[in-house]
């Protein structure tokens, strides 16, 4: 097998991260390194410091080469990147790595705080994975006042969101898009959205995760789990209300951090422990909570892409209850491995009760979830599509 030199760029990278995009970069880099490829990752320590004061050490990974960007501007650096589209420290770091490594390709991920100009550094082919809507939305989530964005109106949205208007997009981002050789969309919904709003085609490669260790069915506990950032657009409020109604005869365990943490603690008290807030937990605790749950619930109000936590649940043979937004229904439609419902109290209550009370149906969905994972979301499935795309890009370059 021919091996390659690959450079990844990502605003965040474990353990300096907050979401699934950074975890994906770590998984992908590790899987490529296992197969003999030389992988380098450029990420921003400044961006992490902007959002967290927790002190962590840069990991010493013998298989993946880590390049942490830390500038003299500190937390001001990613702020300026958001406002101007440029992060000089990140640009210099990427240029230095590319000069030293001579990569066969550069793969960009979440570069929102690395600046759009990093797309203009490498002279080799470049891939970009659309983990979110950054290419077409300065909020990156394609929402406006808590709802899905239906039409462009970025200036007024910036004012309403109390964020600087990214005037630079036309000057830095638009011309640099031509430097991208191929875009990867984790869901068909993302691919359609990019084509409709950006006029760009992309290759759909669903998210993957390493195989999880399935928990014995006898250890399945009477609880559902929610794992994500604790924000309103994730559909948390109707989910909490469903459990507070007293009509769901089980527990809800909530994991994550965000602006709704205080509200969840209050719901925990009001529900007399039926809602349990576990906060940010170590990975082994998270996987145990998910693996022993009746289902993972993702009732997002915004148009989700292809959430990594849903894939991890499926790898543990755990069914899903998801909203009818974005790429979420695709996960269920692929293999009848859960339920789809609007992110509203009534439908959520009905879906939760239905899955809890109908054990044969839930067990069937659990098996389907695992089979769907094995069919579409394993490292082998992802790498086959990913390396195939990269090889085609390299051939087109010749």
Buried (B, 14 or more C-beta within 10 A) or exposed (E): EEEBBBBBBBBBBBEBBBBBBBBBBBBBBBBBBEEEBBBBBBBBBBBBBBBEEEEEEBEEBEEBBBBBBBBEBEBEBBBBBBBBBBBBBBBEBBEEBBEEBEBBBBBBBBBBBBBBBBBBBBEBBBBBBBBBBBBBBBBBBBBBEEEBBEEEEBEEBBEEBEEEBBBBBEEBBEEBBEBBBBBBBBBBBBBBBBBEBBEBEBBBBBBBBEBBEEBEEEEBEEBBBBBBBBBBBBBBBBBBBBBBEEEBEBBBBBBBBBEBBEBBBBBBEEBEEBBBBBEBBEEEEBBBBBBBBBBBBBBBBBBBBBBBBBBBBBBBBBBBBBBBBBBBBBBBEBBBBBBBBBBBBBBBBBBBBBBBEEEEBBBBBBBBBBBBBBEBBBBEBBBEBBBEBBEEBBEEEE
